């Protein structure tokens, strides 16, 4: 699926934000564990989330689609999960697989976890090591990767754990395991990461302790708590909105309003960085959804300046570095990203993928072990390149956004992965005036 994004002179319009991927996974997982019937509206129907739904069904929950984005989940409650009769296939999803390892670990069941080429290369030791300390056992492929078989137990021991990397997936995995462990599980995060699991667990009736500690937090959960079904609405995804925002900022005539975006300080680093680069970012309160605040956000054309991205913003914009690199390429002056070595183990090695994405489009960029240094083109990105996406949806979308504002069209080798997180991306971009071609 080769797609080409041709330059356009304006990006304008109003859209409803696509649903948040992190919250969609969590709503299906917690609904599947709870006692009773959970109704979810506005679920993201991207491939990653649909795989999580299939996995919960294979483990005994009843998961049913009632209409567009409207899902019903009858949770297993006190009867618990059953061993699945087939492999659990997570496709491209690190979040689905790592969170579900925490879930499976807390039940006396065995499951085999598999995924696509990208997921099968990603490190799982970061969750397997603490789960093994709690008493789960596993057999994994070389380097603690998928495919792997995990054996859980109903008498896991709670642990206190300090994750070596700032990772919401590790924290969430351990909170889910801790829900069924004996005693209090504590995660000492040195840097705050996205807190949707904590918020949603509370929404489903669990008590979760959160104490801020400097730049980090002590997050705790007592084992043996029961979840109760709720009705919930998934808020808009700031990570998907970042692409629409960037398109407006790069455009000679940009003016975009996006409604219903989740406003959460653990996710808004990209908007803060864009504001530091000189982009006006408008926000208006619109109530809340699933324990999260909602805002309408507006974005417009901007004369961007390069910045040193503050390292304290890294966890709250961890998924936004490919699109930030596109803003940096368009800006005047240099932009430096550092302290972001986690990007090496995302859906692709995002440092090297970003470096290639910019280089093949005529932008000067230096690769660093923990980031990159971009020489801005002062509004004139040459373009004309074919970008290798490496099974990475965010590289694919970033390159297409670059094409809207480059001097020559930008092509990507494979658009298939966009459906993992933002199936409406092409339609949304077309509605705003982009010219993205391909089938
Ligand atoms: C996610 C956490 C982040 C992020 C991923 C979604 C989540 O990963 O990159 O896209 O939903 O918990 P890490 O926690 O590994 O940084």
Boltz pocket constraint, residues with backbone or C-beta under 6 A from the ligand:
constraints:
  - pocket:
      binder: B
      contacts: [[A, 21], [A, 22], [A, 23], [A, 95], [A, 166], [A, 167], [A, 168], [A, 169], [A, 170], [A, 172], [A, 193], [A, 194], [A, 318], [A, 319], [A, 342]]
      max_distance: 6.0
